[in-house]
Amino acid sequence: MEAMRTIQSVTDGEVHLRLPKQFWGKSVEIIVLDAASTPSSPASSKTSLRGALKHPVQPERLGLGTALAELGRRVGLTDDDIAAIEQVRDKSPAEPLRFE
């Protein structure tokens, strides 16, 4: 994977990049970070991102089940409430989507 790192000043909300030929005609991903929050860069503006890719930023993810359980606790759902919901819910399979 080819990578390029450059630190530039933002002027009027814009940054202009001149990409090397190996990126021309390709789809590229652009990640913008505050340079003050990143480790100091080496003298060269082109550096390997291999170290950064070994430890990517992972936002803390909350699973759907965990979120639903937390919501149930907040609103005070009891096992009796869940049993009542189970008795009246429609258990038939959902209709498949049609794309026409």
PEJOMO-V155199 format. One record per backbone hydrogen bond with DSSP energy under -0.5 kcal/mol. CO is the residue of the C=O (numbers start at 1). NH is the residue of the N-H. E is the energy in kcal/mol with one decimal. If there is no record, write none. Layout:
co = <CO | CO>
nh = <NH | NH>
e = <E | E>
This chain:
co = <6 | 9 | 10 | 11 | 14 | 17 | 20 | 21 | 23 | 29 | 31 | 33 | 34 | 35 | 45 | 49 | 50 | 51 | 53 | 57 | 61 | 63 | 64 | 65 | 66 | 67 | 68 | 69 | 70 | 71 | 72 | 72 | 78 | 79 | 80 | 81 | 82 | 83 | 84 | 85 | 85 | 89 | 98>
nh = <8 | 11 | 12 | 14 | 11 | 19 | 23 | 24 | 26 | 31 | 33 | 35 | 37 | 38 | 47 | 53 | 54 | 55 | 56 | 59 | 63 | 67 | 68 | 69 | 70 | 71 | 72 | 73 | 74 | 75 | 76 | 77 | 82 | 83 | 84 | 85 | 86 | 87 | 88 | 88 | 89 | 91 | 100>
e = <-0.5 | -0.6 | -0.5 | -1.7 | -2.0 | -0.7 | -2.1 | -1.2 | -1.8 | -0.5 | -0.5 | -0.5 | -1.7 | -0.9 | -0.7 | -2.3 | -1.3 | -0.9 | -0.6 | -0.6 | -0.6 | -2.4 | -2.6 | -2.5 | -2.3 | -2.2 | -2.5 | -2.2 | -2.4 | -2.1 | -0.7 | -2.6 | -1.9 | -2.3 | -2.1 | -2.1 | -2.6 | -1.5 | -1.1 | -0.5 | -1.6 | -0.6 | -0.8>
